[in-house]
Amino acid sequence: MEKIASLLERHLSHFKNIEPDCSISDALCRMSTHNSDYLIVMDEKKQFLGLLTERDIARKALFMHRSLEQTKVKELMNTQWPFADTHDSVANCMKIMKEYHVKFVPVFQNMEFVGVVSADDILNEVVMNRSLVFD
């Protein structure tokens, strides 16, 4: 089975990131610009801090009537994500997503953040390689 490292190699090399002190309004603009439903929260040293998803914003800000301009990313970001290693298989990554009910899995290599694998990334791989999966 294919390794996560192979999947990440086919991604864009830049991260869709945001700083923890940015506003949720800024985060939504950045998500729109990147056409993404998540952002990687990184500090000034480019260290991974967590993820911010549209779902986090909907549940923790919109439904709680918090100001999008005054609420900071660090107040809503999720820091309790399951993670994968670059040597893990894509199948194992799918198991993690299913077990923890998440659509995004941060990936590390030797404890250093290297990217995020999303359920959409895996679905795109299946579609691109459908003959290997369905034939």
Summary of the structure (lengths in Angstrom):
residues: 135
radius of gyration: 15.6
end to end distance: 15.9
largest distance: 52.4
contacts: 377
relative contact order: 0.19
helix: 41%
strand: 24%
